[in-house]
């Protein structure tokens, strides 16, 4: 958990810890589950500044040599010499696509993380203009493709990050492969990994006909 985690009332803290553990399977009171904040900063920068990270020889998160090789081969087939690492603004930074219901928390978390570490780096995503809401991204994508996305996509995105009935799970989710190790056993739909995967599939499905 990044924070801010400031609850002075013992009863409220106990309730929050119980809710976090029971609902999200995130034990706030176990120090061994906390990721080192400096490593977390590297993970975040590796995703929103992948080209800068690559030039510095830092490989974190999703950006491995194998993934880069696949991307390069895909580029040569479909988009010529353009490299997916360069799909960013003029400063080499990507925008962060996030769900509307998570935007405020994400912004508060990155700001708290930067303050707690004394991080003074303009590239760290603490400003609201670094974020794009998933709904807006989907609408813009459909507009670029000169069509309209599936109408229900907005409500599907709004439901992510909450507990979903078992019948809403698709076969690839039931296998558990998209869940993180903490949430894989009980297929907890609050898992951030599966939430990001679901959002990606929803966006692609919503413009599937426009891509054909």
Secondary structure, DSSP 8 states (H G I E B T S, - for coil): --S------HHHHHHHHHHHHHHH---TT-GGG---HHHHHHHHHHHHSHHHHHHTT---TT--HHHHHHHHHHHHHHTTT--GGG-S-TTS---EEE-GGGHHHHHHHHHHHHHHHT---TTSS-SGGGEEEHHHHHHHHHHHTTS---TTHHHHHHTTTS---GGG--HHHHT-TTS-TTTTTTT-TT-HHHHHHHHHHHHHHHTHHHH-
